[in-house]
């Protein structure tokens, strides 16, 4: 069984954007029941989950090499860092099922399989700043790889399931992973504050949270410096 989320008309995604240090990132998962899993691509035939420390280490690399770097990053190199922190989170591995993968001839692969969560998962991906000096605007609503600045948690508001032909909608508040999503957000809020970003002429309050520790180093970010912005 598989599900479909990200529906329109107000039934899209719960989202939360944040910037915290690698040590703080690991701390927000403390005492929570969770697992990291790949859900956005095929996986190797013996895959069961992604080790937690592997993701924590990847975020440290991403933070140091992409978020707080003063240098412009090659797009190919950037995609390499991003791919390592694009991951899903579940509260229970029993909700992660796998199915056979078939090649063009219809033969079952001996090397890879497909991932089919039976309940919604939380997704982690980068979020981006987009600054326009012309109209004095600052947004986190658009994809702008040059302005990669932090992480985004997403969780669908409603889902439909394959087993009933995707005909019915289910409110995701009823699933246990929604509680995990809220617990992660609450843990981030405990160690961070709503962001304020100052340009030469205007104070912005973009939709992301940042910890005091991350704030100490974030202004060396290439996009921040290039656009003469300052996170305060």
Order of alpha helices (4+ residues) and beta strands (2+ residues): beta-beta-alpha-beta-beta-alpha-alpha-beta-beta-beta-beta-beta-beta-beta-beta-beta-alpha-beta-beta-beta-beta-alpha-alpha-beta
